[in-house]
């Protein structure tokens, strides 16, 4: 728990470095422009798809009578926004993980771990494939659980659980790709899986805070870099001490 909060605090300090401030807005703004542009052309088609989907659920009876029938257009727009907002957030995370993380890793490593040897256990192709798989699984789970978001008390819990999965899946690879070997990467994940998910859940809360969620993608990435490089530095220090004792 302490390591997770240390990573969050260290990420907050790193966030305000001029080099990191230059990265803060562009992933989210790019995602907003991308999906905002697509919405201009496809909003009516998407709304029609949601309407057809709702007709296959118990909600159909609600939307055919009285006030809800008159408000059904607004309801569909709300559902569509509920779909678009996480897609925009996920797109910003994906852009950050694939394109901004190398610069962020370089900054954090240079500032805090200049002695850490680079073993290049990851690749750009590995980063892209890891991110695509993570986003696919996240969106699949999001769609499968959407009825629970709309009609049950799980609406406050499921977003955090899914955010925890997505954050740790996207950023753990890129945080370690430059410095860790494959064996070190596997060991860190095996020994610190709980902390990876906890950090992802706490960082995922930011997506629900207006204004802060615009800056959160880079902050979450920085938090994972601090946590993962600290873990890597620790296991290498332990290995070095073991060699000296032997």
C-alpha positions in Angstrom: 0.0 0.0 0.0 2.8 2.4 0.9 4.6 1.8 -2.4 1.3 2.7 -4.3 0.8 5.9 -2.5 4.5 6.8 -2.9 4.1 6.2 -6.7 1.0 8.5 -6.8 2.8 11.2 -4.9 6.0 10.9 -7.0 3.8 11.0 -10.2 2.1 14.2 -9.0 5.5 15.9 -8.6 6.7 14.7 -12.0 3.4 15.9 -13.6 4.4 19.5 -13.0 7.8 19.3 -14.7 7.7 21.4 -17.9 8.6 18.4 -20.0 5.6 16.5 -18.7 3.3 19.5 -18.8 3.9 19.6 -22.5 2.5 16.1 -22.8 -0.5 16.5 -20.5 -3.3 17.7 -22.9 -2.6 16.2 -26.3 -3.6 12.6 -25.7 -7.0 13.6 -24.3 -7.6 16.4 -26.8 -6.7 14.1 -29.7 -9.2 11.5 -28.4 -11.9 14.2 -28.0 -11.3 15.6 -31.5 -11.3 12.1 -33.0 -14.5 10.9 -31.4 -16.2 14.3 -31.6 -15.6 14.3 -35.3 -16.9 10.8 -35.7 -20.0 11.7 -33.7 -20.8 14.5 -36.2 -21.1 12.0 -39.0 -22.4 8.9 -37.2 -24.5 10.1 -34.2 -27.9 9.2 -35.8 -26.6 5.8 -36.9 -25.3 5.1 -33.4 -28.5 6.2 -31.8 -30.5 3.9 -34.1 -28.3 1.0 -33.2 -28.9 1.7 -29.5 -32.6 2.0 -30.0 -32.6 -1.4 -31.8 -30.6 -2.9 -29.0 -33.0 -1.5 -26.3 -35.9 -3.1 -28.2 -34.4 -6.5 -27.3 -34.3 -5.7 -23.6 -37.0 -5.2 -20.9 -36.5 -1.4 -21.3 -38.6 -1.6 -24.5 -41.8 -1.6 -22.4 -40.7 1.5 -20.5 -40.0 3.4 -23.7 -43.4 2.7 -25.3 -45.7 4.3 -22.8 -46.3 7.7 -21.2 -43.5 10.1 -20.2 -40.7 7.6 -20.9 -41.9 7.3 -24.5 -41.6 11.0 -25.0 -38.2 11.1 -23.2 -36.9 8.0 -25.0 -34.8 10.1 -27.4 -33.1 11.8 -24.4 -32.5 8.4 -22.8 -30.9 7.1 -25.9 -28.6 10.1 -26.1 -27.6 9.6 -22.5 -26.8 5.9 -23.2 -24.8 7.0 -26.2 -22.8 9.5 -24.1 -22.2 6.8 -21.5 -20.6 4.8 -24.3 -18.6 7.7 -25.8 -17.1 9.0 -22.6 -15.2 5.8 -21.6 -14.2 5.3 -25.3 -12.7 8.8 -25.3 -10.9 8.0 -22.0 -9.6 4.7 -23.2 -8.4 6.2 -26.5 -6.5 8.8 -24.5 -4.9 6.1 -22.3 -4.0 4.1 -25.5 -2.3 7.1 -27.1 -0.4 7.8 -23.9 0.7 4.2 -23.4 1.9 3.7 -27.0 3.2 7.2 -28.0 3.9 9.2 -24.8 5.3 6.6 -22.4 8.8 6.4 -23.9 9.3 10.1 -23.2 7.8 9.8 -19.8 10.0 6.8 -18.9 13.1 8.6 -20.1 12.2 11.6 -17.9 11.5 9.6 -14.7 14.4 7.2 -15.2 16.8 10.1 -15.8 15.5 12.0 -12.8 15.2 9.2 -10.3 17.0 6.0 -11.6 20.0 7.1 -13.7 21.9 4.1 -12.5 19.3 1.6 -13.7 20.6 -0.6 -16.5 18.5 -0.8 -19.6 17.9 -4.4 -20.7 15.3 -3.6 -23.4 12.9 -6.5 -22.6 10.1 -4.9 -24.5 9.5 -3.6 -28.0 7.2 -1.1 -29.8 5.3 -3.9 -31.4 4.9 -5.5 -28.0 3.6 -2.2 -26.6 1.0 -1.9 -29.4 -0.1 -5.5 -29.2 -0.3 -5.3 -25.4 -2.4 -2.1 -25.5 -4.7 -3.4 -28.2 -5.4 -6.6 -26.3 -6.0 -4.7 -23.1 -8.4 -2.3 -24.8 -10.3 -5.1 -26.5 -10.8 -7.0 -23.3 -11.8 -3.8 -21.5 -14.4 -2.8 -24.1 -15.7 -6.4 -24.3 -16.2 -6.5 -20.5 -17.7 -3.0 -20.6 -20.3 -4.0 -23.1 -21.1 -7.2 -21.4 -21.7 -5.5 -18.1 -23.5 -2.4 -19.5 -27.0 -3.6 -18.4 -25.6 -3.8 -14.8 -24.4 -0.2 -15.1 -27.8 1.1 -16.2 -30.2 -0.8 -13.9 -28.3 -2.0 -10.8 -26.3 -0.8 -7.8 -23.1 -2.1 -9.5 -22.9 1.1 -11.5 -20.6 2.6 -8.9 -18.3 -0.4 -8.6 -17.9 -1.8 -12.1 -16.2 1.3 -13.6 -13.5 1.1 -10.9 -12.9 -2.6 -11.4 -12.6 -2.2 -15.2 -10.4 0.9 -14.8 -8.1 -1.1 -12.5 -7.7 -3.8 -15.1 -7.2 -1.4 -18.0 -4.7 0.9 -16.3 -2.5 -1.9 -15.1 -2.7 -3.7 -18.4 -1.8 -0.7 -20.5 1.0 0.9 -18.4 2.9 -2.0 -16.7 4.4 -3.1 -20.0 5.6 0.3 -21.2 6.8 1.3 -17.8 9.3 -1.6 -17.8 9.9 -2.2 -21.5 13.1 -0.1 -21.7 14.8 -1.2 -18.5 13.6 -4.7 -17.5 14.5 -8.1 -19.0 11.6 -10.4 -19.8 12.4 -12.5 -16.7 12.4 -9.3 -14.5 9.1 -8.2 -16.0 7.4 -11.5 -15.3 8.8 -11.5 -11.7 7.6 -8.0 -11.0 4.1 -8.8 -12.3 4.0 -12.1 -10.3 5.1 -10.5 -7.0 3.2 -7.2 -7.3 -0.1 -8.0 -9.1 -2.2 -6.7 -6.2 -0.4 -3.4 -6.1 -0.7 -3.0 -9.9 -4.5 -3.4 -9.6 -4.8 -1.2 -6.5 -2.9 1.6 -8.3 -5.1 1.1 -11.3 -8.3 1.4 -9.2 -7.1 4.5 -7.4 -6.0 6.2 -10.6 -9.2 5.1 -12.3 -11.2 7.4 -9.9 -9.8 10.4 -11.7 -11.9 9.7 -14.8 -15.0 10.7 -12.7 -13.5 14.1 -11.7 -14.3 16.9 -14.1 -11.3 18.8 -15.4 -8.8 16.4 -13.7 -9.8 13.6 -16.0 -8.5 15.7 -18.9 -5.0 15.5 -17.4 -5.3 12.0 -15.9 -3.9 9.8 -18.7 -0.3 11.1 -18.3 -0.5 11.1 -14.5 -1.6 7.5 -14.5 1.3 6.6 -16.8 3.8 8.4 -14.5 2.4 6.6 -11.5 3.1 3.2 -13.1 6.5 4.3 -14.2 7.5 5.3 -10.6 6.0 2.1 -9.1 7.5 -0.3 -11.7 11.0 1.2 -11.8 11.0 1.3 -8.0 10.2 -2.4 -8.0 12.9 -3.2 -10.6 15.5 -1.2 -8.7 14.6 -3.1 -5.5 15.0 -6.6 -7.0 18.3 -5.7 -8.6 19.5 -4.3 -5.3 18.5 -7.5 -3.6 20.3 -9.5 -6.2 23.4 -7.4 -5.9 23.4 -7.8 -2.1 23.0 -11.6 -2.4 26.0 -11.8 -4.7 28.1 -9.7 -2.2 27.1 -12.0 0.7 27.9 -15.1 -1.3 
